[in-house]
């Protein structure tokens, strides 16, 4: 008897489709006299964060979206960061703002993200965005949370009426993802470090999304045959390679499908930041014209 195959839910083709949508929309806005533009605020020496920001810059440039990187250095104070975020929130030529983590020690991230104007909060960092999502009002979801839903849609994985276990309850992935899936009529269980044995929640689930930042947290013993597994985790191993939270080798042959790391959720996330920027610009341009 042959081993059942696990379908790879690659994010690469989908990311290409989303980047093209962002590019087309940016061109349309340009034809109307508006230049969609994104600002990324960074305050760290961490090389992998700089690499990530450069990848956003390149992707924005390729899509015809302006991208201003404001590097405040690893010793930026909360006051300086706050002033920059206030200025960007009030600046009409900037339509989207990302406050890139990590931030310098002692800086209160929670206080700073609240300064990003909700209409420019293209990575859903402001608690107001999460609150709006919670009550079904229009808001930008964190791009990673939306990326999971887009991947499931792209591969025609139905969510309505199905059970989903979300592993991780952070404000940037687990919680907003649970809200997005709830909006799509799924039955959600959110697991965390104190929710008890993981398999108790993940085995009965039709779909398991893992966003914990723990290498190998989920393996074949945690899932049932035909489960769809989406790996959000990004963990850098000592040799510099990137792995997710799911032990792919042990899940393969059991799961119906698995989104890989790298090449899954991450590529879609970056593309969605561009799409959110043009969506934000589209919403802001008429407001500005009438101002
Ligand atoms: P986070 O803020 O550290 O949250 C991790 C969550 O996982 C917490 O809710 C924690 O539970 C839970 N957790 C930790 N150990 C667990 C365990 N043994 N069993 C069950 N739950 C456990 O991390 P995050 O910002 O949400 O990110 C999660 C992962 O996604 C990271 O690897 C991150 O790098 C990755 N990520 C990827 C992208 C992308 O674009 N690809 C974007 C964002 C994040 P408690 O709440 O109880 O502590």
Boltz pocket constraint, residues with backbone or C-beta under 6 A from the ligand:
constraints:
  - pocket:
      binder: B
      contacts: [[A, 144], [A, 167], [A, 168], [A, 169], [A, 170], [A, 171], [A, 172], [A, 173], [A, 174], [A, 191], [A, 192], [A, 193], [A, 194], [A, 198], [A, 210], [A, 211], [A, 212], [A, 213], [A, 214], [A, 217], [A, 232], [A, 233], [A, 234], [A, 235], [A, 265], [A, 266], [A, 269]]
      max_distance: 6.0
